[in-house]
Amino acid sequence: MKNSDRCHIGLLFVTITETLTTQQLNYLKALIAGEKAISSTEVMHRYQISSTTSISRSKAALIKNDILDNKAGEISFQDPIYAYWLKTEYFAK
């Protein structure tokens, strides 16, 4: 991948990410970290997720906006490159 392509992809991901709420970002951060029990008190506290309702709303909005997929109750990123970018660039700051 050329640097210019990487730059365009990065800009696209920044644009997408800027539209997300803090709670949605916190939910994504927990997902990327591999948390399984996101609605547990400990995980919610660690990622500053306000409530289980917030998790439900975030998940629904992220699925509606084609960021996440829900296949047979399994939540995953529609674009694994976006997940990688969040992990290595956005959340790594």
Secondary structure as the mmCIF struct_conf table of DSSP 4:
data_model
#
loop_
_struct_conf.conf_type_id
_struct_conf.id
_struct_conf.beg_label_comp_id
_struct_conf.beg_label_asym_id
_struct_conf.beg_label_seq_id
_struct_conf.end_label_comp_id
_struct_conf.end_label_asym_id
_struct_conf.end_label_seq_id
HELX_RH_AL_P HELX_RH_AL_P1 ASN A 3 GLU A 18
TURN_TY1_P TURN_TY1_P1 THR A 19 THR A 19
BEND BEND1 LEU A 20 LEU A 20
HELX_RH_AL_P HELX_RH_AL_P2 THR A 22 ILE A 32
TURN_TY1_P TURN_TY1_P2 ALA A 33 GLY A 34
BEND BEND2 LYS A 36 LYS A 36
TURN_TY1_P TURN_TY1_P3 ILE A 38 SER A 39
BEND BEND3 SER A 40 SER A 40
HELX_RH_AL_P HELX_RH_AL_P3 THR A 41 ARG A 46
TURN_TY1_P TURN_TY1_P4 TYR A 47 GLN A 48
HELX_RH_AL_P HELX_RH_AL_P4 THR A 52 LYS A 64
TURN_TY1_P TURN_TY1_P5 ASN A 65 ASP A 66
BEND BEND4 ILE A 67 ILE A 67
STRN STRN1 LEU A 68 LYS A 71
TURN_TY1_P TURN_TY1_P6 ALA A 72 GLY A 73
STRN STRN2 GLU A 74 PHE A 77
BEND BEND5 GLN A 78 GLN A 78
HELX_RH_AL_P HELX_RH_AL_P5 PRO A 80 TRP A 85
HELX_RH_PI_P HELX_RH_PI_P1 LEU A 86 TYR A 90
TURN_TY1_P TURN_TY1_P7 PHE A 91 ALA A 92
#
